[in-house]
Amino acid sequence: MTSSATTTSLTRRTRAALGLLLAGTVLATSSCGVAQDVGGYASGLVGGGGAAAEAAPSPAAADPIDSELTRDGTTQVHTALRGVDDLDVVLTMYPTARTPRTHEWFPKGGKYLTFTLQAFDTARGERDPFATKREVYLDRIRVTSAVVGDGDRAGDAGRPPYRLDAQARDVTLDPEPTATRRGMLITSPKGSFELQDQRLGSVPRGTRGIELTVTGTVYVETVAGSDDYLRRTVTAEVPIGIFDSAERTVSDPVTRD
């Protein structure tokens, strides 16, 4: 009886010990799983083992200013003169073959254009004798330019991208224009002021456009053949869009349109 009781007691102790050992193993395994989950979650919060945070997007470049020249590839500005009826002074401007694609006019590099200034006596038909039309003479021509920027991004423009101040007869394409002491003739169809391949220089990054202001001093005949003239000033403004980019405006090696 003593031997049997002792064996039974040992068996019970062994089973109890094995049970405790098994329970401890299960608990330890479960605890490790929880620790890994929590550890992984915490790591994601501080950027250790979790997914990397997305980079903030770069600010988009501002759109260029609204410009008929940029959009359509040409522009015309019609100007009426004070106290003068049925007379239309027309400024026409368009890009040259050097830089024909205005949507690729970037801050860096030259951008080339041609412009003309011509007067039309609308009281007469296009085919009427020229002697029946009032003569208009262009004396001095001035062009100034201003840079339009995106807030402070364009900074100080420094040297203007374009500037002109001259006697019209001295700079027009025609080396021998019809001229008098009042200037050169610009009445259509026999007269026209024209400048080709005019270069707009580089402008700062952040520039959204260039605004050109063309001012001309003209003398208008009151009546055809009267030799009586009125002095007037014609002003036309032309906005030009610039697309902000680090690229340089590509200029083709062409000297004439």
C-alpha positions in Angstrom: 0.0 0.0 0.0 2.8 2.5 0.8 4.5 1.9 -2.5 1.3 2.2 -4.5 0.3 5.5 -2.7 3.8 6.9 -3.3 3.6 6.1 -7.0 0.2 7.7 -7.3 1.3 10.8 -5.5 4.4 11.2 -7.8 2.2 10.7 -10.9 -0.2 13.4 -9.8 2.7 15.8 -9.1 4.2 15.1 -12.5 0.9 15.8 -14.3 0.5 19.0 -12.3 4.0 20.2 -13.2 3.5 19.3 -16.9 0.2 21.2 -16.8 1.8 24.3 -15.3 4.7 24.1 -17.8 2.3 23.9 -20.7 0.2 26.8 -19.5 3.3 28.9 -19.0 4.4 28.2 -22.6 1.0 29.1 -24.1 0.9 32.4 -22.0 4.4 33.3 -23.1 3.6 32.7 -26.7 0.5 34.8 -26.6 2.3 37.6 -24.8 5.0 37.7 -27.5 2.3 38.0 -30.2 0.7 40.9 -28.4 4.0 42.6 -27.9 4.8 42.3 -31.6 1.5 43.7 -32.6 1.8 46.7 -30.2 5.4 47.2 -31.2 4.5 47.2 -34.8 1.7 49.7 -34.3 3.9 52.0 -32.2 6.6 51.8 -34.8 4.2 52.9 -37.5 3.2 56.0 -35.5 6.8 57.2 -35.2 7.8 56.4 -38.7 10.1 53.5 -37.8 8.8 50.3 -39.4 5.5 51.7 -40.8 4.8 53.1 -44.3 6.7 56.3 -45.2 4.7 59.5 -45.1 3.9 61.0 -48.6 5.9 64.0 -49.6 4.1 67.4 -49.8 3.4 68.3 -53.4 5.3 71.1 -55.0 3.3 74.3 -55.6 2.0 74.4 -59.2 3.4 77.1 -61.5 1.1 80.0 -61.9 -0.8 80.3 -65.2 0.5 82.9 -67.7 -1.5 86.1 -68.1 -4.4 86.2 -70.6 -3.0 87.1 -74.0 -4.6 87.0 -77.5 -1.1 86.9 -79.0 -0.2 83.9 -76.9 -3.5 82.1 -77.5 -4.0 82.8 -81.2 -0.5 83.5 -82.4 -1.4 87.1 -83.5 -3.1 90.2 -82.2 -4.5 93.5 -83.5 -5.2 96.6 -81.4 -7.5 99.2 -83.0 -7.2 102.8 -81.8 -9.5 105.7 -82.5 -8.0 109.2 -82.2 -9.5 112.0 -80.2 -11.5 114.4 -82.4 -10.9 112.4 -85.6 -13.8 110.6 -87.2 -13.6 107.5 -89.4 -9.9 106.8 -88.9 -8.6 103.5 -87.5 -4.9 103.1 -86.4 -4.1 99.4 -86.2 -1.2 97.8 -84.3 -0.6 94.2 -85.5 1.8 91.9 -83.7 2.8 88.3 -84.1 5.8 85.9 -83.3 8.5 85.5 -85.9 9.9 82.2 -87.4 12.6 82.3 -84.8 10.3 81.5 -81.9 6.9 80.7 -83.5 5.4 78.6 -80.7 4.2 81.1 -78.1 3.2 78.3 -75.6 6.9 77.6 -75.4 7.9 81.2 -74.4 9.7 80.7 -71.1 11.5 83.2 -68.9 15.0 82.4 -70.1 16.1 83.1 -73.7 15.0 85.5 -76.4 11.4 85.6 -77.7 11.0 87.3 -81.1 8.1 89.2 -82.6 7.2 91.5 -85.5 4.8 94.4 -85.3 3.3 97.0 -87.7 1.5 100.2 -87.3 -0.8 101.5 -90.0 -3.7 104.0 -90.4 -6.9 103.3 -92.4 -9.2 106.1 -93.6 -12.5 104.2 -93.2 -14.5 107.0 -94.8 -13.1 105.8 -98.1 -13.2 102.4 -99.8 -10.1 100.2 -100.0 -9.9 100.7 -103.8 -10.6 104.5 -103.7 -7.8 106.7 -105.2 -5.1 107.3 -102.6 -5.4 111.1 -103.1 -8.9 111.0 -101.6 -7.6 109.5 -98.3 -6.3 111.5 -95.4 -2.6 111.2 -94.8 -1.3 110.1 -91.4 2.4 110.5 -90.5 4.1 108.7 -87.6 6.8 110.8 -86.0 8.2 109.1 -82.9 7.7 105.6 -81.7 8.1 104.4 -78.1 7.7 101.0 -76.7 8.0 100.1 -73.0 7.7 96.8 -71.2 6.7 95.6 -67.8 7.1 92.2 -66.1 4.0 90.6 -64.5 5.1 88.2 -61.8 3.5 85.7 -59.4 3.6 87.7 -56.2 7.2 88.2 -55.2 8.5 85.2 -57.2 9.6 87.3 -60.2 11.5 89.7 -57.9 13.1 92.8 -59.4 12.9 92.5 -63.2 16.0 94.7 -63.5 16.6 95.6 -67.1 13.3 95.6 -69.1 12.9 92.8 -71.6 12.2 95.3 -74.4 12.5 99.1 -75.0 12.4 101.4 -78.0 12.5 105.2 -78.4 13.3 106.4 -81.9 12.2 108.4 -84.9 10.0 106.0 -86.8 11.6 106.6 -90.2 15.0 105.7 -88.8 14.1 102.2 -87.6 11.3 101.0 -89.9 11.9 98.1 -92.2 11.7 100.2 -95.3 15.0 102.1 -95.7 13.4 104.8 -97.8 9.9 105.4 -96.4 7.7 108.2 -97.7 8.4 111.0 -95.2 8.1 114.7 -94.4 9.1 116.9 -91.5 6.1 115.4 -89.7 7.4 111.8 -89.9 6.8 108.8 -92.1 3.6 108.0 -94.0 1.5 105.2 -92.4 -1.8 105.6 -94.3 -2.8 102.3 -96.0 -2.1 101.1 -98.6 1.0 103.1 -99.4 2.4 103.6 -95.9 3.2 101.3 -93.0 5.6 101.2 -90.1 7.2 97.8 -89.6 9.7 96.3 -87.2 10.8 92.7 -87.6 12.6 90.2 -85.3 12.3 92.3 -82.2 13.8 90.4 -79.2 12.1 90.2 -75.8 14.9 89.5 -73.4 15.1 87.0 -70.5 12.9 87.7 -67.4 13.1 86.3 -63.9 11.6 82.9 -62.9 8.0 83.3 -61.7 7.2 85.7 -64.5 3.6 85.2 -65.8 3.8 87.7 -68.6 5.2 90.8 -70.3 3.0 93.9 -71.0 4.1 96.0 -73.9 2.9 99.6 -74.3 3.3 101.1 -77.7 3.0 104.9 -78.0 3.3 106.9 -81.2 3.1 110.5 -82.1 1.1 111.0 -85.3 0.0 113.9 -87.5 -3.4 113.4 -89.1 -4.6 115.4 -92.1 -8.0 117.0 -91.4 -9.1 116.8 -95.0 -7.5 114.9 -97.8 -5.2 117.2 -99.7 -5.6 120.1 -97.3 -2.1 120.1 -95.8 -3.8 120.9 -92.4 -2.8 118.5 -89.7 -3.8 117.6 -86.1 -1.2 116.2 -83.7 -2.3 113.2 -81.7 -0.9 110.4 -79.6 -1.8 106.7 -80.3 -1.4 104.2 -77.5 -1.8 100.4 -77.6 -1.2 97.8 -74.9 -0.3 94.2 -75.7 -0.1 91.5 -73.0 2.1 88.5 -73.7 2.0 85.3 -71.7 5.1 83.7 -70.3 5.1 80.0 -69.1 7.2 79.5 -66.0 9.9 76.9 -66.6 13.6 76.2 -66.0 13.9 75.5 -69.7 15.2 78.0 -72.1 13.1 79.4 -75.0 14.4 77.7 -78.2 15.3 80.1 -80.9 15.7 78.9 -84.5 18.4 80.5 -86.7 16.1 82.5 -88.9 16.7 86.1 -89.7 13.5 87.0 -91.5 9.8 85.9 -91.3 
